[in-house]
């Protein structure tokens, strides 16, 4: 995850509060359209260094920036999206690129809100995790989505051939954005960023658990309760079954790793013998 500068972090917090107020009054359909409009703004921002600089230039007043946005998008996006975009332009940013990062954050969070309103947010979160495992298991597929030598349309078509009928529509729509709006990142890094924004929209932490065998429902519930108590916030657990760990579990959340697997303990013992 990219770490934003101090001014940008403060601006993102302001915008997320505004977004929450807006989507709380919207239907699932309206929130989905709002997200699509923000992704449209992100596409334009990502393709124009000059626009990013113009909208983050502190010597320009907020009114002229709002007029620029209105003239640029016209009736192609909703008034609500233009209003939020104009608010973003009126705030301070540590560097011009970070206004695009903020719009990306808002676009994904509004897509999450739409999924939540249609009762599919949990499914969205789980399916994004599942797709990350699909990429790891299929390096040729991952490379095909990463390549710059193919068109976005071809890559979206390839994506659809893999996920249509398997994932929900909100997940598929968000994965299409991951494919066409990587913004210089790998497909894996973009997916991880989107997954973070989805989880962050629920104000909960995601823990990646690796275990040699499947956990029982009781074990999973106990683990979630323990992590929630330790972290002081709700925790969502993604569980990966990996026989190579031999036994025990490893837990990765944020920047921390708790590795209690047998294979790690054997590695530590081996290092101790060598030293």
C-alpha positions in Angstrom: 0.0 0.0 0.0 1.2 3.5 -0.9 1.7 5.8 2.1 0.3 9.3 1.4 1.9 12.5 2.6 0.6 14.3 5.6 -1.6 16.8 3.8 -3.0 14.1 1.5 -3.9 11.9 4.4 -5.8 14.7 6.1 -7.6 15.4 2.8 -8.5 11.8 2.3 -10.1 11.6 5.8 -12.2 14.7 4.9 -13.3 13.2 1.6 -14.2 9.8 3.1 -16.5 11.5 5.6 -18.2 13.4 2.7 -18.5 10.1 0.8 -20.1 8.4 3.7 -22.7 11.1 4.0 -23.5 11.0 0.3 -23.8 7.2 -0.1 -25.8 6.9 3.1 -28.7 8.6 1.2 -28.2 6.6 -2.0 -29.8 3.4 -3.2 -27.5 0.5 -4.3 -28.1 1.5 -8.0 -27.2 5.2 -7.3 -24.1 4.2 -5.3 -22.9 1.9 -8.1 -23.4 4.8 -10.6 -21.6 7.2 -8.3 -18.7 4.7 -8.1 -18.6 4.5 -11.9 -18.5 8.3 -12.2 -15.6 8.4 -9.8 -13.8 5.8 -11.8 -14.4 7.9 -14.9 -12.8 10.8 -13.1 -9.9 8.6 -12.1 -9.4 7.5 -15.7 -9.1 11.1 -16.8 -6.8 12.1 -13.9 -4.5 9.1 -14.5 -4.0 10.0 -18.1 -3.2 13.7 -17.6 -0.3 15.0 -15.5 -1.4 18.6 -16.4 -4.9 18.1 -15.0 -3.5 16.7 -11.8 -1.2 19.7 -11.4 -4.0 22.1 -12.3 -6.3 20.6 -9.7 -3.7 20.6 -6.9 -2.3 24.0 -7.6 -2.7 26.0 -4.4 -2.5 29.3 -6.3 -5.8 28.5 -8.1 -9.0 29.2 -6.2 -11.6 26.4 -5.6 -14.2 28.1 -7.8 -11.9 28.0 -10.9 -11.1 24.3 -10.2 -14.8 23.5 -9.9 -15.4 25.3 -13.2 -12.7 23.3 -14.8 -14.2 20.0 -13.6 -17.7 21.0 -14.7 -16.4 22.0 -18.2 -14.4 18.8 -18.5 -17.1 16.3 -17.5 -20.3 18.2 -18.4 -23.2 15.8 -18.2 -21.1 12.7 -18.5 -21.0 12.2 -14.7 -23.5 13.0 -12.0 -23.6 16.3 -10.1 -22.8 14.4 -6.9 -19.6 13.0 -8.4 -18.6 16.5 -9.7 -19.3 18.0 -6.3 -17.1 15.5 -4.5 -14.4 15.8 -7.1 -14.5 19.6 -6.7 -14.1 19.2 -3.0 -11.1 17.0 -3.5 -9.6 19.8 -5.8 -10.2 22.4 -3.1 -8.1 20.5 -0.5 -4.4 20.3 -0.1 -2.2 17.5 -1.5 1.3 16.5 -0.8 1.9 15.9 -4.5 -0.4 16.0 -7.6 -0.4 12.2 -8.0 -2.1 11.7 -4.6 -5.4 13.4 -5.7 -5.7 10.4 -8.1 -5.0 8.0 -5.2 -7.8 9.6 -3.2 -10.3 9.4 -6.0 -9.4 5.7 -6.5 -10.0 5.2 -2.8 -13.4 6.9 -3.0 -14.4 5.0 -6.1 -13.7 1.7 -4.5 -15.4 2.6 -1.2 -18.5 3.7 -3.1 -18.5 0.4 -5.0 -18.3 -1.3 -1.6 -21.3 0.8 -0.4 -23.3 -0.3 -3.4 -22.4 -4.0 -2.7 -23.3 -3.5 1.0 -26.7 -2.0 0.1 -27.5 -5.1 -2.1 -26.3 -7.5 0.6 -23.2 -8.6 -1.3 -20.3 -6.9 0.5 -19.1 -10.0 2.3 -19.2 -11.9 -1.0 -17.2 -9.1 -2.7 -14.5 -9.1 0.0 -14.2 -12.9 -0.1 -14.1 -13.1 -3.9 -11.4 -10.5 -4.2 -9.3 -12.7 -1.9 -10.2 -15.7 -4.0 -9.1 -14.0 -7.2 -5.8 -13.1 -5.6 -5.2 -16.8 -5.1 -6.3 -17.5 -8.7 -3.5 -15.1 -9.8 -0.9 -16.9 -7.7 -1.9 -20.3 -8.9 -2.0 -19.3 -12.6 1.2 -17.3 -13.5 0.4 -17.3 -17.2 -3.0 -15.8 -16.6 -1.5 -13.2 -14.2 1.1 -12.3 -16.8 -1.5 -11.9 -19.5 -3.3 -9.4 -17.3 -0.1 -7.6 -16.5 1.2 -7.2 -20.0 1.4 -3.8 -21.7 1.4 -5.5 -25.2 -2.3 -6.3 -25.2 -5.3 -4.0 -25.3 -7.5 -3.4 -22.2 -10.5 -4.8 -24.1 -8.6 -8.1 -24.7 -7.6 -8.3 -21.1 -11.1 -7.6 -19.9 -12.4 -10.3 -22.3 -9.9 -12.8 -20.8 -10.9 -11.8 -17.3 -14.6 -12.4 -18.1 -13.9 -15.8 -19.5 -12.5 -16.8 -16.2 -14.8 -15.1 -13.7 -18.2 -14.9 -15.4 -20.7 -17.2 -13.6 -18.3 -17.7 -10.7 -18.3 -14.3 -9.1 -21.0 -11.7 -8.3 -21.6 -8.8 -10.6 -20.1 -6.2 -8.1 -16.9 -8.3 -7.9 -16.6 -8.7 -11.7 -17.2 -4.9 -12.2 -14.5 -4.1 -9.6 -12.1 -6.6 -11.1 -12.5 -5.0 -14.5 -11.3 -1.7 -12.9 -8.3 -3.5 -11.4 -7.4 -4.7 -14.9 -7.7 -1.4 -16.8 -6.7 1.0 -14.0 -3.5 -0.4 -12.7 -1.8 3.0 -12.9 1.7 1.7 -13.2 1.3 -1.1 -10.7 1.2 -4.9 -11.2 -2.2 -6.6 -11.2 -1.4 -8.1 -7.8 -0.6 -4.7 -6.2 -3.7 -3.1 -7.7 -5.9 -5.9 -6.4 -4.3 -5.7 -2.9 -5.0 -1.9 -2.9 -8.6 -2.4 -3.9 -9.1 -5.1 -1.3 -7.6 -2.8 1.4 -10.1 -0.1 0.4 -13.0 -2.5 0.5 -12.1 -3.7 4.0 -11.3 -0.1 5.1 -14.8 0.9 4.1 -16.1 -1.4 6.9 -13.5 -0.1 9.3 -12.2 -3.6 9.8 -8.8 -5.3 9.5 -8.1 -8.2 7.2 -5.9 -11.0 8.5 -4.4 -13.5 6.1 -4.2 -16.9 7.9 -2.2 -19.8 6.4 -2.7 -23.3 7.8 -1.9 -26.8 6.8 -5.5 -28.0 7.3 -8.9 -26.4 7.3 -10.0 -24.8 10.6 -13.3 -25.8 12.1 -16.0 -23.1 12.5 -15.3 -23.1 16.2 -11.6 -22.5 15.7 -12.2 -19.8 13.1 -14.6 -18.0 15.5 -12.1 -18.2 18.4 -9.4 -16.9 16.2 -11.5 -13.9 15.0 -12.5 -13.1 18.6 -8.9 -13.2 19.8 -7.7 -11.0 16.9 -10.6 -8.6 17.3 -9.8 -8.2 21.0 -6.1 -7.7 20.4 -6.5 -5.2 17.6 -9.5 -3.3 19.1 -11.5 -3.4 15.9 -13.4 -5.9 13.8 -11.2 -8.4 12.0 -12.1 -10.3 8.8 -10.1 -13.6 8.3 -9.0 -14.9 4.9 -7.9 -18.5 5.3 -5.5 -20.2 2.9 -4.9 -24.0 3.1 -1.2 -24.7 2.4 0.1 -28.3 3.2 3.7 -27.0 2.9 3.4 -25.3 6.3 3.2 -28.9 7.8 1.3 -27.7 10.9 0.4 -24.7 13.0 -0.7 -21.4 11.5 0.7 -18.1 10.4 -1.2 -14.8 10.6 -0.4 -11.7 8.6 -2.2 -8.5 9.2 -1.2 -4.9 8.3 2.6 -5.0 8.6 2.8 -7.7 11.3 3.3 -11.5 10.9 2.8 -14.1 13.6 4.4 -17.3 12.2 3.7 -20.4 14.4 3.9 -22.9 11.6 6.0 -26.1 11.9 8.0 -25.3 8.8 9.0 -21.9 10.3 10.0 -23.5 13.6 12.1 -26.1 11.8 13.7 -23.3 9.8 14.5 -21.4 13.0 16.0 -24.6 14.6 18.1 -25.1 11.5 19.4 -21.5 11.7 20.2 -22.0 15.4 22.2 -25.1 14.6 24.2 -23.3 11.9 25.0 -20.3 14.0 
